[in-house]
């Protein structure tokens, strides 16, 4: 199952605060082998999504992405201007 670093959890919570619902989060969808993954805000998980929660941060992972990201960790770099850059790494 995908895990989140502390930085990623903070970034997801900050970004998700823009959603006008308590159950919202960041959704990761597999868009295919040539295009990778898509990240988007979502008010709720879709049917079949795995829900990853870390320190109040919610990430919804579609079933195709869940298989591909099972041994991965999501990290984030938050710049001084507030922009966020996500990266995937291999879990130790």
Secondary structure, 3 states (H helix, E strand, C coil): CCEECHHHHHHHHHHHCCCCCCCCEEEEEEEECCCEEEEEEECCCCCCCEEEEECCEEEEECHHHHHHCCCEEEEEEECCCCCEEEEEEECC
